[in-house]
Amino acid sequence: MWAARRKAATALGLAVRAALLGHSGAAGGLEIQSVFLLAEGWDFDAETGAYRTGQDYEMSAS
């Protein structure tokens, strides 16, 4: 997720985390049993002046 300000990139990351962590139920034709955050990081691209929040998740589904 890229944003013009670090605060906005962080807010986006927090919103995604809140939506995904602990989620269970139907999604995309699968039954999601659990979601785990594996890694999270922040970055700044000096060329574009954009901030980034990156997250890696693991989902178990049936």
Secondary structure as GFF3:
##gff-version 3
##sequence-region A 1 62
A	DSSP	beta_strand	2	3	.	.	.	ID=ss1
A	DSSP	alpha_helix	6	20	.	.	.	ID=ss2
A	DSSP	beta_strand	25	27	.	.	.	ID=ss3
A	DSSP	beta_strand	30	45	.	.	.	ID=ss4
A	DSSP	beta_strand	50	61	.	.	.	ID=ss5
###
